[in-house]
Amino acid sequence: MTDNFDDLRNSVILSELGGYGNGIFCAQYAKGASVVMMGTYIIDSARNIHYPPEFIFRPGGNYRSYFEAHIKEARLSGAKVAVSAIGSELKDVIDMLVTAEQCGADFISLCAHSAMELYTKQGLGYKLCMPENRDNLKRWISEILSATSKPLILKPGSVWHDYIVESVSIAAQSGTPIVHANLGLAFEPEAIATIGELSQIFDFVIAGGGITGIDGAKEVLEAGAGAVSVAKAAIQDVHFIEQLGRELKEIVISKSAQ
Ligand SMILES: Cc1cc2nc3c(=O)[nH]c(=O)nc-3n(C[C@H](O)[C@H](O)[C@H](O)COP(=O)(O)O)c2cc1C
């Protein structure tokens, strides 16, 4: 089934912020956003993971009560809620994402963006989208899609890598509706061109990386993104997302009045 996600168009999305992006942070910092990306949450049995402890769960751990409370809290922002997860074992990631759905998440997200060695050494994290790992990417996406029902957002590593479009196409062909592109080298022509390519492949493209105001947001939307994502600027200014969201709405209203 194709969804055009019209309610998200030309909006601002709070990007994943491990260590920050729990329900309380989303409620405070993401007023005016259309979606808040909670997490990324780690689900892993590995020990001594260097990551904010609140965002790490063990397989079988009590993330259900955590998500029940934090998704409810995140909703106070007025936004829909997405939960982003990563882990060494596909079955654990699936369990976390299914639980997030059951606790009310509107979207689920697979983090294939992480540069943590724990994941890259297993061909996971951003390496999941490298050409040699495409079979595994396909397996992860297919199994997540068959176990879950909410729209899946794939967040690959920085999209200016030349192999990214071909790799994420596999995820789109398998049924992933949304890609979240981090431009990495924000506003380089190659990165901007990639947004256009991704918008031909996915139902919806979220793009961000280096957005500090309305000009950057407009450029990303004009390149073909459906919505812009913001991380650092949101941490720095509690009103940033609300202000940017308002400015984008004004542009859309004045365009439709013309
Ligand atoms: C403190 C911090 C934590 C982040 N944590 C995550 C994370 O857990 N998962 C993820 O996919 N991206 C994470 N990111 C990347 C952001 O979501 C975003 O893609 C990137 O910072 C580019 O956007 P920006 O220029 O608006 O910050 C993090 C970024 C920062 C600054």
PDBQT file of the ligand as one rigid body, heavy atoms in Angstrom, charges set to zero:
ROOT
HETATM    1  C1  LIG A 301      24.136  14.486  20.209  1.00  0.00    +0.000 C 
HETATM    2  C2  LIG A 301      23.702  13.774  18.970  1.00  0.00    +0.000 A 
HETATM    3  C3  LIG A 301      23.166  12.501  19.076  1.00  0.00    +0.000 A 
HETATM    4  C4  LIG A 301      22.749  11.820  17.920  1.00  0.00    +0.000 A 
HETATM    5  N1  LIG A 301      22.224  10.575  18.067  1.00  0.00    +0.000 NA
HETATM    6  C5  LIG A 301      21.764   9.919  16.977  1.00  0.00    +0.000 A 
HETATM    7  C6  LIG A 301      21.187   8.641  17.111  1.00  0.00    +0.000 A 
HETATM    8  O1  LIG A 301      21.079   8.103  18.201  1.00  0.00    +0.000 OA
HETATM    9  N2  LIG A 301      20.741   8.024  15.980  1.00  0.00    +0.000 N 
HETATM   10  C7  LIG A 301      20.849   8.598  14.732  1.00  0.00    +0.000 A 
HETATM   11  O2  LIG A 301      20.418   8.010  13.742  1.00  0.00    +0.000 OA
HETATM   12  N3  LIG A 301      21.408   9.817  14.576  1.00  0.00    +0.000 NA
HETATM   13  C8  LIG A 301      21.856  10.485  15.661  1.00  0.00    +0.000 A 
HETATM   14  N4  LIG A 301      22.411  11.727  15.520  1.00  0.00    +0.000 N 
HETATM   15  C9  LIG A 301      22.456  12.342  14.180  1.00  0.00    +0.000 C 
HETATM   16  C10 LIG A 301      21.298  13.305  14.020  1.00  0.00    +0.000 C 
HETATM   17  O3  LIG A 301      20.043  12.658  14.153  1.00  0.00    +0.000 OA
HETATM   18  C11 LIG A 301      21.335  14.029  12.660  1.00  0.00    +0.000 C 
HETATM   19  O4  LIG A 301      21.107  13.105  11.602  1.00  0.00    +0.000 OA
HETATM   20  C12 LIG A 301      22.665  14.731  12.409  1.00  0.00    +0.000 C 
HETATM   21  O5  LIG A 301      23.140  15.374  13.599  1.00  0.00    +0.000 OA
HETATM   22  C13 LIG A 301      22.529  15.804  11.313  1.00  0.00    +0.000 C 
HETATM   23  O6  LIG A 301      21.536  16.747  11.638  1.00  0.00    +0.000 OA
HETATM   24  P1  LIG A 301      21.870  18.194  12.305  1.00  0.00    +0.000 P 
HETATM   25  O7  LIG A 301      22.891  18.852  11.432  1.00  0.00    +0.000 OA
HETATM   26  O8  LIG A 301      20.552  18.921  12.324  1.00  0.00    +0.000 OA
HETATM   27  O9  LIG A 301      22.416  17.949  13.681  1.00  0.00    +0.000 OA
HETATM   28  C14 LIG A 301      22.857  12.423  16.651  1.00  0.00    +0.000 A 
HETATM   29  C15 LIG A 301      23.405  13.712  16.555  1.00  0.00    +0.000 A 
HETATM   30  C16 LIG A 301      23.804  14.379  17.685  1.00  0.00    +0.000 A 
HETATM   31  C17 LIG A 301      24.364  15.770  17.556  1.00  0.00    +0.000 C 
ENDROOT
TORSDOF 0
